[in-house]
Amino acid sequence: MEPGAEQKVAEHAEEQEHDDGGLVPLALMGTERPITQVKFNSDGDILFTASKANHISAWFTDGGRWIGNYLGHRGVIWSFDVNRATTLMVSGSGDSSIIFWDVMTGRVLAQWHYETIVRVVAFSYGDQSLLVIADRQGDVPSMIYVYDVPAMDQIPAERPEARIALIHESDAKITRAVWGFLNEDIVTGLEDGTIFVWNLKNREITHRIPAHSKAISCIAVGKNGTGFLTTSHDGFAHLWDMQTYEKLRSYDTGIPLNTGDVLLDSEHILVGGGQEASQVTTSATSVDKLASGSEDGMVRLLHLNKAFFTLTKEKKRHPAKAAARKERKKAAKAAAAAAKVSASSETPAAAAPAPAEASA
């Protein structure tokens, strides 16, 4: 992490509970550049954030205290991932390289160089394999690489030969990618809205799905690994079965979507986007936390309290009860507003103060 950096506390709004179960989020400001990715570690006690600046920041989720920065790239960091033990991190950058990091010390363990921009990096389930996707540039095709992940003290300094190397021949660029069910497939989202499913055993595309009419902005896998969510600039979010790749449900938001995630054991989804400068660009969830990043460099960290989970369960199990509760709240607010208007109309206007005399 940033050597000699003094510890600092993130600017944040004081957490206050709302009657609808929500909280005012902590506001973490580590850069003024657009946020490209946010991610919790497996325990949910550390939040990692990357942006179009050349560093990754780490924050304690309890209070939003800044830990430090990981410095080493010379370009935009488009993607990063952290293993389950929170010991090893890998990042891919616009400087056409990936870096392996010691999470605890911030030390660069190795830097592998590629011919083009690295768009995606991701550890497999179990952290035994690493996915790396590099963009097409000129005569150099877009490539999908799969590597074995060595022990931290045995990562080679130079890029080794990949266990699997696949050429992405489509004219549409890969924008997002995740590991499929049981690490048997790679699911890629393209800028033309298509999903490609690559079977690693046969090393071929098994599914070509016209999922969206515009670029796929996010692919998020549910916590149980059986489904995934896609979002797009066409304003739609789709929920898919990870084994059959059948569409389960669609959500029309009416705004360009930049991110999405599956929340609460696949019972709820989160989507974000917009057209303003402060629009949400990326998001992540943990068991009881939610984080989002935006174009203005702000990261908002929200701790979901017991009231939130109680309300969401009530809405699912007792929809009539939840609807009645909502109507009572609306009626109470309307009555309070009417009483305020009535009180102001009955109060006589105060006399205007006399103008001050001009000084000589």
N, C-alpha and C positions, 0 to 999 in steps of 0.2 A: 504494500500500500504506500501511499504518498509518504516518502521519508521525511521525518521531522515535522510532519503536519500536526498542528495542535487540534485537540478534540473540540468540536463545536456542536452546538445544539441547533437543530433545524428550526426555521421559523414555522410556527404552527398555530392554528386556532385552538383554543381551549376546548377539550371534548365536553360536549353537553348532550344529555339525552333528550330526544324528542319524544313526543307522545306516540309517534308511529313506530318507535323502536329503532330509529336511525341515530347516527352520531355525526357531529361535525368532524370532518377528517383532519388529520395532521397534514400540513402542507410542507413538503420537503423540497427545498430549492438548492440543487447542487450545480446547476448549469442554466444558461439561457437558450441553449440549443434544443431542438425538438427531441423528445424522448423516443427511442426506438424499441426498447424492451424493458419490462420490469419482471422480476421473478423472485419468489420466496424460496428459501431453502426448505428441505423436507420437514424440519421441525417448526417452521413458521416464525422463528425468532430473529431472522436476518432477512432483509430485503435488499436485493441487488438491482441497480438501475443503470441502463446504458443510454447514450444519446448520440447525436451527430457530432458531439465533441469526441475526443480520442481517449476517453477513459471510462471505466466502470466504477460506480460508487456503491458503497455498502452502508446500510443503516440498521440500527437495532429497531425492531418493530415495537418494542415497549418504550414509548416516549418519542420515537423518531430520531434518536441521537445518531449523528453521523459517525461512522467508524473510520473511513478513509477511502482513498481512490486507488484503483489498479491502473498503473501507468506503463505503457509499453508500445501501444499502437500509434500509428501516424495518420490514421484516417478514421472515417466514420465506423463505429462499431454497429454492425447490422444484426448480430445475433450472438448469444452466449448461452451456456448451460452450466449447471452445477451438479455434481454427483450427489447421491443420496446421503453420503457421509459428511457432506460439506467440507471436503478436504481438497478436491480438485475441481477447477473451473476451466472451461475452454471458451474462447471468443473468436469470432470471425469478423473481418474488417474490410473496409474499402481500400486498405493498403495491400490487399491481395495476400493476406497471411492469416494464420490462426495462432493463438498463443495459449499455452497451457500454464495455469497459474496455481501456485500453492495458496489456497484460500486463507489460511491462518496468517501467513507472513506477507502475502502479496508478491512473493518472488516469482519471476518468470522462469519456468522450468524448461521450456523449449518454445521455439517459434518456427513453424513450418510455412514455407512460401509457395504460392501458386501463381499461375499465369494471369489470372483474372480476379476480380472482386469476389470475396467469399460472402455468400448471401445467407447461408444457413449452417449452423452447427448444432448437434443434438446428441446426447448420450442415449443409448438404448435403455429399455427397461432392464434393470440389473447392472447397468453401467459397464457391460463387457465390450460393447462396440460403440464406435463414434461415426455419426453421419456428417459429411461435409459436402455442401453444394456450392459450386463456383459458377458464376455467370458466364454467358457467352460474350466474347469481345473480338470483333474482326473475324479472322479465320479460326480462332480458338473456340471450340464448341463448349457449351455448358456441360459440366460434368457432375455426376453423383458418385461420391466415394464412400466406402465403408471400411473402417480400420478396426483392428483389435486394439483395445485400450490396455497399455502396459501398466505396471506398477509405477507410482510417482517417481521413484528413483531410477527408473529404467526407460523413461521416455527419450527416444533418440533426438539428438539435436537437429538432424536433417529429416525432411519428410521421407518416410519409407514408402515402399510400394503398397498400394491399397489392396485389401483382401478382395474387394469388389469395386469395379470401376464401370459405370454405365454412362453412355453418351445420351444427353437429352437433345434430340434432334428437332423438336418443335420450334417454330419461330417465336412462340409465346414464352416469355421468361418465367422461370419458377420464382414465385414470390414468397411462398411458405411451404414448409414440409414437416411432417412428424413421422414417428415410427408407428407401424400398424400393429395389429393384434399379434401377440407373442413374438414380436420382432421379425415376423415373416415377410412383412411388406413395408414399403415406404410410400406414404401418401403425400403427393405434391399438389399444391394449388398454383395455378398459372394466372398470368396477367390478363388472359382473355376469358377467365371465369371457369375454365375446365379443371377437373380433377383427374390426375393420372395416378393409378395405383401400380407400383412396381413390385413384382414378386422377386425376392432376392435369390430364391433357390433356382428358379428358371431364368432369372435375369432378363425379364421381359415385362412389358406393360400388359396387365390383365384387365384393367378397367379404364375406359376413357369416358368420363361423366361430364356432360354439359351442365354444370351445377349453377352457374351464375351468368349474367349477361355482361358483367364488367369484372375488373380484377378482383381476385380473392385476396383479402387483406389479412385474414387470420384463419388458422386452423387450431382448434383447442380440443384436446382429448379429455373426456370425462374422467373423474377420479377412479372409477372402477375399470377403465380401459375398454369398455364395450361399445362406446359411442363417441362421436366427435362432432364438433360444431364448426361450421364455416361462416364467415362474414364477408361481405363484399361491398364495393362502392355502389352497387346497384340498389342498396338499401335493404337487402334481404339477409336473413340468417337462416341456415338450414341445419337441422340435426340429423345425423347419419348413423346407421348401424356399422360398427367397425368390422364386423365379420362378413356381412353380406353386401355392404356398401349401398344399401337401400335407404332412400330418404324417409325419415320418420315424421318430421314435422317442419313447417316453414313459418317464419316470422317476418312480416312486412313492417318496417319501421318508418319508411318514408324519408329517411335521411341517409347519406352515404356513411357506411359503417367502416371503421378502421380496426376494430378489435372485438373480441368476444371471449367468453369463458363459460365453463359449466360449473355451477355452484351447488353446494349442499347435496352431495351424493347423486348428482344427475337429475335432481328434482327441479332445479331452476337454472336459468341461463342469465348471463350478463352480456350486454352489447353496448358499444360506445362509438361515437363518431361525431359528425357535424361538419359545418363549413366555416366556423369562426377560427380566429387565430389561436384560441384556447381549446380547440377541439381535442377530444380524447384520441390518442394515437395508439395506445397499447394498454393492456390490463393484465392482472394476475390475481388469483385467489389462493388462499390457504384455508384451513379448517374454519377459522373464525375471523379471517381478515380479508380485506380487499384492497388492491392498489391499482391506480391508474396513472398513466403519464400523458402529457399533452404537448401541443406544438410550442407552447411558451416555456418549456423546460420544467414545468411544475409537476411534481409527483404528489398525489394525494393518497394517504394511507388511512383506511377506515377499519376500526375494530368493531365487528358485529357483536352486539350484546345479546343477552338472554331474551330481551323483549323482541328483538328482531326475529329470532328463531321461533319464539312462541307465536308471533303473529303469522309468520309464513306457514307454520304447521296448521294454525287455525284456519287460514284461508283455504288450505287444501282439504282438511278433514271436515270443516264446518263452514262451507262457503256462505250459507244463509246468515249464520251468526256473524261472520266477518263483514258481510255486506251491511247488516243492521248496525254494527259498530261504526262503520264508515259513515253511514247516514246520520247517526247520532252526533258524530263529531262535526259534520257539515252543518247540522242544524244549530249546534251550540255556537259555532263560529259565526253563523249568520245572525243569531240572536245577540251575540256580543257586539257585532258591528252595528246592528240596528239601535242598540241601547246607547252606543257611543255617539251616533248621529243625533239621536233624540236629545241627549244631554247637551251636546254642543249648540243645538238650535234654541234651547231654553236659557242658555247663559247669555246675559247682556254683554254687548261688545264693550271692551275697555276703551276709555277715552284716549285719544291719541296724545302723546306727549307734546308739549309746547316746543316750538323750534328754539334752538339755542341762539342767544344773542350773538351777533357778529362782534368779533373782537375789534378793538380800535386799531 
